[in-house]
Amino acid sequence: MVINKLQYLVFNYFIISVWLINGLVCKILNLVPRHQEIVGEILGNKYAPQLTILIGFSEIIMSIWILSRYKQQLNAWLQIGIILLMNCLEFICVPNLLVWGKFNLVFAVLFCGFIYYTNFILTKQ
């Protein structure tokens, strides 16, 4: 039981770090300009910098929500939905801007499975 709790905490903090790094480092600080290019291609270049920062703040809010453990299952489903929606849009609209091209979708699905496992399987054990 203690091992499962520790495993849950480690997995949960990994998920938090993914949202936090993507939001703060990649989008708000713009240390990975490709993210702004993706936003520009999908939503238009005129407001891409502002929208990218807004998306970054949303990702930071997601990490805080995960950390709070408030309505964990709703949060997990929302994460999964957002990740799948975002990656499907990128798969269709801008596969050339993705690190692994269309293969990025595979990693997105694996990450969604990881979120599901952490929040629905591991918490039941």
C-alpha positions as CSV (number, residue, x, y, z in Angstrom):
1,M,0.0,0.0,0.0
2,V,2.8,2.4,0.9
3,I,4.6,1.5,-2.4
4,N,1.4,2.4,-4.4
5,K,1.1,5.7,-2.6
6,L,4.7,6.5,-3.3
7,Q,4.4,5.4,-6.9
8,Y,1.2,7.5,-7.3
9,L,3.1,10.6,-5.9
10,V,6.0,10.1,-8.2
11,F,3.8,9.6,-11.2
12,N,1.6,12.5,-10.3
13,Y,4.6,14.9,-9.9
14,F,5.9,13.7,-13.3
15,I,2.5,14.7,-14.9
16,I,2.6,18.0,-13.0
17,S,6.1,18.7,-14.3
18,V,5.1,18.0,-17.9
19,W,2.3,20.6,-17.7
20,L,4.5,23.1,-15.8
21,I,7.5,22.8,-18.1
22,N,5.4,23.0,-21.3
23,G,3.5,26.0,-20.0
24,L,6.3,28.0,-18.4
25,V,9.5,27.0,-20.2
26,C,8.1,26.3,-23.7
27,K,5.3,28.8,-24.0
28,I,5.6,31.7,-21.6
29,L,9.4,32.0,-21.6
30,N,9.3,31.0,-25.3
31,L,12.4,28.9,-25.0
32,V,10.9,26.5,-27.5
33,P,9.7,28.9,-30.3
34,R,8.3,25.9,-32.2
35,H,5.3,26.1,-29.9
36,Q,4.5,29.6,-31.0
37,E,4.9,28.6,-34.6
38,I,2.4,25.8,-34.1
39,V,-0.1,28.2,-32.5
40,G,0.5,30.6,-35.4
41,E,-0.1,28.0,-38.0
42,I,-3.3,26.7,-36.4
43,L,-4.9,29.9,-35.0
44,G,-3.2,32.6,-37.1
45,N,0.1,34.5,-36.7
46,K,-1.4,37.9,-35.7
47,Y,-2.1,36.9,-32.1
48,A,0.2,33.9,-31.8
49,P,2.5,35.3,-29.2
50,Q,-0.4,36.3,-26.9
51,L,-2.3,33.1,-27.5
52,T,0.8,31.0,-26.8
53,I,1.3,32.8,-23.5
54,L,-2.4,32.3,-22.6
55,I,-2.0,28.6,-23.4
56,G,1.1,28.5,-21.2
57,F,-0.7,30.1,-18.3
58,S,-3.5,27.5,-18.8
59,E,-1.0,24.7,-18.6
60,I,0.4,26.1,-15.4
61,I,-3.1,26.3,-14.0
62,M,-3.6,22.7,-14.9
63,S,-0.4,21.7,-13.0
64,I,-1.7,23.6,-9.9
65,W,-5.1,21.9,-10.2
66,I,-3.4,18.5,-10.4
67,L,-1.3,19.4,-7.3
68,S,-4.4,20.4,-5.4
69,R,-6.0,17.0,-6.1
70,Y,-9.4,18.8,-6.3
71,K,-11.8,16.6,-8.4
72,Q,-9.0,14.4,-9.6
73,Q,-11.0,12.2,-12.0
74,L,-12.6,15.2,-13.7
75,N,-9.1,16.7,-14.0
76,A,-7.7,13.5,-15.4
77,W,-10.4,13.3,-18.1
78,L,-9.9,16.9,-19.0
79,Q,-6.2,16.4,-19.3
80,I,-6.8,13.4,-21.6
81,G,-9.3,15.3,-23.7
82,I,-7.1,18.4,-24.1
83,I,-4.0,16.3,-25.0
84,L,-5.9,14.2,-27.6
85,L,-7.6,17.3,-29.1
86,M,-4.4,19.3,-29.2
87,N,-2.4,16.4,-30.7
88,C,-5.0,15.5,-33.3
89,L,-5.1,19.2,-34.5
90,E,-1.3,19.2,-34.7
91,F,-1.3,15.8,-36.5
92,I,-3.7,17.2,-39.1
93,C,-2.5,20.8,-39.4
94,V,1.2,21.0,-38.7
95,P,2.9,17.6,-38.6
96,N,6.0,19.2,-40.1
97,L,6.5,21.3,-36.9
98,L,6.3,18.4,-34.5
99,V,9.5,16.9,-33.0
100,W,8.6,13.4,-34.2
101,G,6.2,14.4,-36.9
102,K,3.0,12.4,-37.0
103,F,4.6,9.9,-34.6
104,N,4.0,12.6,-31.9
105,L,0.4,11.3,-31.6
106,V,1.7,8.0,-30.4
107,F,3.5,9.7,-27.5
108,A,0.4,11.7,-26.7
109,V,-1.7,8.5,-26.5
110,L,0.9,6.9,-24.3
111,F,0.9,10.0,-22.0
112,C,-2.9,9.8,-21.8
113,G,-2.7,6.2,-20.9
114,F,-0.2,7.1,-18.2
115,I,-2.5,9.8,-16.8
116,Y,-5.4,7.3,-16.9
117,Y,-3.3,4.6,-15.1
118,T,-2.1,7.1,-12.4
119,N,-5.6,8.5,-11.7
120,F,-7.9,5.5,-12.2
121,I,-5.9,2.3,-11.8
122,L,-3.2,3.2,-9.3
123,T,-5.5,5.0,-7.0
124,K,-7.8,2.0,-6.7
125,Q,-5.0,-0.4,-5.7
